[in-house]
Amino acid sequence: MNPLRLALVACAAATAVAACSSGKNAERPTPAPTNSVDFPLFSGAEILSSRAWRETVSSNPGAVDNAVLAQGAGTYVGHDVIAGTQALMPSLEAWLRDLGAHPPDGYESAVIGSGVESVREHTRDLGIDFAVFQRSESGKERGIVVLTVDPQTLDQKAGPMLGLIGRFKDLPAPFRRSIDNQAKNQTGFTVTELTDPNTPIGAAISALDQLRDFGGRGIVVIDAVKQ
């Protein structure tokens, strides 16, 4: 269970206990999630969840994440937003291309290494596409990655791999390193990144349950600023 879902369950349980102990029958409704990242979403997309995160990294983990964690080792804070849409992937990919060609005011498309295009070839085949942006805020660089996700394609193409992700962290460290090195060479990102919801690829993977329940495609936006 991802941290956001766990928090929501805990809050719901606490609310239920409080209601029972006070003798009230009605529970306070959970506030609807909002777009906590100052970046436009695909028109008509429904926000499914939003959370804040804080992460200390010792190095930049992968090609995609390097663009967001561009300031190197240190502590980063940010947010991620998951939204659902019934639009098909060709429409979402066209939207991403237009964003890249015409970034929102104050943003620019991030200049990232050539290795990222190789990663995009792999992720598109899995049903994930992305674009990376940045802007300067109070002397600090803020990185933003926008991903589009097709859960059905991802399940079809990566179902066996996704089934192993839940058991990956239970493997001995030498086995994890070996698997990570092989995945890095083949795809440009590691299984460790897939299991970390604070990385862009991990955020897309962690959004799958919500998107399956939603029954459409997804947009995941994640931002990061080094402290």
C-alpha positions as CSV (number, residue, x, y, z in Angstrom):
1,M,0.0,0.0,0.0
2,N,1.5,3.4,-0.9
3,P,2.0,6.0,1.8
4,L,-0.9,8.2,0.6
5,R,-3.4,5.3,0.7
6,L,-2.1,4.2,4.1
7,A,-2.5,7.7,5.5
8,L,-6.1,7.9,4.1
9,V,-7.0,4.5,5.7
10,A,-5.5,5.6,9.0
11,C,-7.4,8.9,8.9
12,A,-10.6,7.1,8.1
13,A,-10.1,4.6,11.0
14,A,-9.3,7.5,13.4
15,T,-12.5,9.3,12.3
16,A,-14.6,6.3,12.7
17,V,-13.3,5.7,16.3
18,A,-13.8,9.3,17.2
19,A,-17.4,9.2,15.8
20,C,-18.2,6.1,17.8
21,S,-16.8,7.4,21.0
22,S,-18.7,10.7,20.7
23,G,-22.0,9.0,19.7
24,K,-22.2,10.8,16.4
25,N,-23.4,8.9,13.3
26,A,-22.0,11.2,10.6
27,E,-18.3,11.3,9.6
28,R,-16.6,14.4,8.3
29,P,-16.1,14.0,4.5
30,T,-12.5,13.7,3.3
31,P,-11.5,16.8,1.4
32,A,-11.2,16.3,-2.3
33,P,-7.6,16.2,-3.6
34,T,-6.4,19.3,-5.4
35,N,-3.5,20.1,-7.8
36,S,-0.7,20.8,-5.3
37,V,1.8,21.3,-8.2
38,D,1.6,24.6,-9.9
39,F,1.5,23.1,-13.4
40,P,-1.5,22.6,-15.8
41,L,-3.0,19.2,-16.2
42,F,-4.7,17.7,-19.3
43,S,-8.0,19.4,-19.9
44,G,-10.9,17.7,-18.0
45,A,-8.6,15.4,-16.0
46,E,-9.9,14.3,-12.6
47,I,-7.5,14.6,-9.7
48,L,-7.4,11.3,-7.9
49,S,-4.7,12.0,-5.3
50,S,-2.1,14.5,-4.2
51,R,0.6,14.3,-1.6
52,A,3.8,16.0,-0.4
53,W,7.1,14.2,0.0
54,R,10.6,14.7,1.3
55,E,13.5,12.6,0.3
56,T,17.3,12.5,0.9
57,V,19.3,11.1,-2.0
58,S,23.0,10.2,-2.1
59,S,23.2,10.3,-5.9
60,N,20.9,10.8,-8.9
61,P,19.3,7.5,-9.5
62,G,18.5,7.4,-13.2
63,A,18.2,9.2,-16.5
64,V,14.7,10.5,-15.9
65,D,15.2,11.3,-12.3
66,N,18.4,13.1,-13.0
67,A,16.3,15.8,-14.7
68,V,14.2,16.3,-11.6
69,L,16.9,15.8,-9.0
70,A,19.3,17.8,-11.0
71,Q,21.1,19.5,-8.1
72,G,22.8,16.3,-7.0
73,A,23.0,14.6,-3.6
74,G,21.0,16.2,-0.8
75,T,17.5,16.6,0.5
76,Y,14.6,17.3,-1.8
77,V,11.0,18.3,-1.1
78,G,8.2,18.1,-3.6
79,H,4.7,16.9,-4.5
80,D,3.1,14.4,-6.8
81,V,-0.4,14.6,-8.3
82,I,-2.2,11.7,-9.9
83,A,-5.1,12.5,-12.3
84,G,-7.3,10.3,-14.4
85,T,-8.8,10.9,-17.9
86,Q,-10.7,8.9,-20.5
87,A,-8.6,10.5,-23.3
88,L,-6.6,7.9,-25.3
89,M,-2.8,7.8,-25.3
90,P,-2.3,9.4,-28.8
91,S,-4.2,12.5,-27.4
92,L,-2.1,12.5,-24.2
93,E,1.2,12.1,-26.2
94,A,0.2,15.0,-28.5
95,W,-0.5,17.1,-25.4
96,L,2.9,16.3,-24.0
97,R,4.6,17.3,-27.3
98,D,2.7,20.6,-27.3
99,L,3.7,21.2,-23.7
100,G,7.4,20.5,-24.6
101,A,7.2,22.9,-27.6
102,H,5.2,25.6,-25.6
103,P,5.9,25.3,-21.9
104,P,3.6,27.2,-19.5
105,D,4.7,30.7,-18.5
106,G,7.7,30.7,-16.3
107,Y,8.8,27.2,-17.3
108,E,11.2,25.9,-19.9
109,S,11.8,22.4,-21.2
110,A,14.7,20.8,-19.3
111,V,17.9,20.2,-21.2
112,I,18.6,16.6,-20.4
113,G,21.1,14.0,-21.6
114,S,20.7,12.0,-24.8
115,G,20.2,8.8,-22.7
116,V,16.7,10.0,-21.8
117,E,15.4,9.5,-25.3
118,S,16.5,5.9,-25.1
119,V,14.6,5.6,-21.9
120,R,11.5,7.1,-23.5
121,E,11.6,4.5,-26.2
122,H,11.4,1.8,-23.6
123,T,8.8,3.5,-21.4
124,R,6.5,4.3,-24.4
125,D,6.5,0.7,-25.3
126,L,5.3,0.0,-21.7
127,G,2.6,2.6,-21.9
128,I,4.4,5.5,-20.2
129,D,5.5,8.8,-21.8
130,F,7.0,11.8,-20.1
131,A,8.3,15.4,-20.5
132,V,10.5,17.3,-18.1
133,F,10.5,21.0,-17.3
134,Q,12.2,23.4,-14.9
135,R,12.1,26.9,-13.6
136,S,14.1,29.1,-11.2
137,E,12.4,29.9,-7.8
138,S,14.1,32.2,-5.3
139,G,17.5,31.1,-6.7
140,K,16.7,27.4,-6.6
141,E,15.9,25.1,-9.6
142,R,12.6,23.4,-9.5
143,G,12.3,20.3,-11.7
144,I,9.0,18.9,-12.9
145,V,8.3,15.7,-14.8
146,V,4.9,15.0,-16.4
147,L,4.0,11.4,-17.2
148,T,1.1,9.9,-19.1
149,V,0.3,6.3,-18.2
150,D,-1.8,3.7,-19.9
151,P,-2.5,1.1,-17.2
152,Q,-3.8,-1.5,-19.6
153,T,-0.7,-1.4,-21.8
154,L,1.6,-1.4,-18.8
155,D,-0.2,-4.5,-17.4
156,Q,0.1,-6.3,-20.7
157,K,3.7,-5.5,-21.4
158,A,5.1,-5.5,-17.8
159,G,2.7,-7.7,-15.9
160,P,5.3,-10.3,-14.8
161,M,7.8,-7.6,-13.8
162,L,5.2,-5.7,-11.8
163,G,4.3,-9.0,-10.0
164,L,8.0,-9.2,-8.8
165,I,8.2,-5.7,-7.6
166,G,6.4,-6.4,-4.4
167,R,9.0,-9.1,-3.5
168,F,12.1,-7.2,-4.7
169,K,12.7,-5.4,-1.4
170,D,12.7,-8.8,0.4
171,L,15.7,-10.1,-1.6
172,P,19.2,-10.0,-0.2
173,A,21.2,-6.9,-1.2
174,P,23.6,-8.7,-3.6
175,F,20.6,-10.0,-5.6
176,R,18.9,-6.6,-5.7
177,R,22.1,-5.0,-7.0
178,S,22.5,-7.6,-9.7
179,I,18.9,-7.2,-10.8
180,D,19.2,-3.4,-10.7
181,N,22.4,-3.5,-12.8
182,Q,20.7,-5.7,-15.4
183,A,17.5,-3.5,-15.5
184,K,19.6,-0.4,-15.8
185,N,21.5,-1.7,-18.8
186,Q,18.4,-2.8,-20.5
187,T,15.9,0.0,-19.8
188,G,17.9,3.0,-18.4
189,F,16.2,2.7,-14.9
190,T,16.4,0.3,-12.0
191,V,13.9,-1.9,-10.2
192,T,14.7,0.2,-7.1
193,E,13.4,3.2,-8.9
194,L,10.3,1.3,-9.8
195,T,9.6,0.7,-6.1
196,D,10.3,4.3,-5.0
197,P,7.1,6.4,-5.3
198,N,9.2,9.6,-5.0
199,T,10.9,8.9,-8.4
200,P,9.0,9.7,-11.6
201,I,8.9,6.1,-12.8
202,G,8.1,4.9,-9.3
203,A,5.3,7.4,-9.1
204,A,3.8,6.1,-12.3
205,I,4.0,2.5,-11.0
206,S,2.5,3.4,-7.6
207,A,-0.4,5.2,-9.4
208,L,-1.5,1.9,-11.1
209,D,-4.0,0.8,-8.5
210,Q,-5.8,4.2,-8.6
211,L,-5.8,4.3,-12.4
212,R,-7.1,0.7,-12.6
213,D,-10.0,1.7,-10.3
214,F,-10.6,4.8,-12.3
215,G,-10.8,2.9,-15.5
216,G,-8.9,5.2,-17.8
217,R,-5.5,6.7,-18.6
218,G,-3.5,8.7,-16.1
219,I,-1.4,11.8,-15.7
220,V,1.3,11.9,-13.0
221,V,3.0,15.2,-12.2
222,I,5.9,15.2,-9.7
223,D,8.1,18.2,-8.7
224,A,11.2,18.6,-6.6
225,V,13.3,21.4,-5.1
226,K,16.6,20.8,-3.3
227,Q,16.7,22.3,0.1
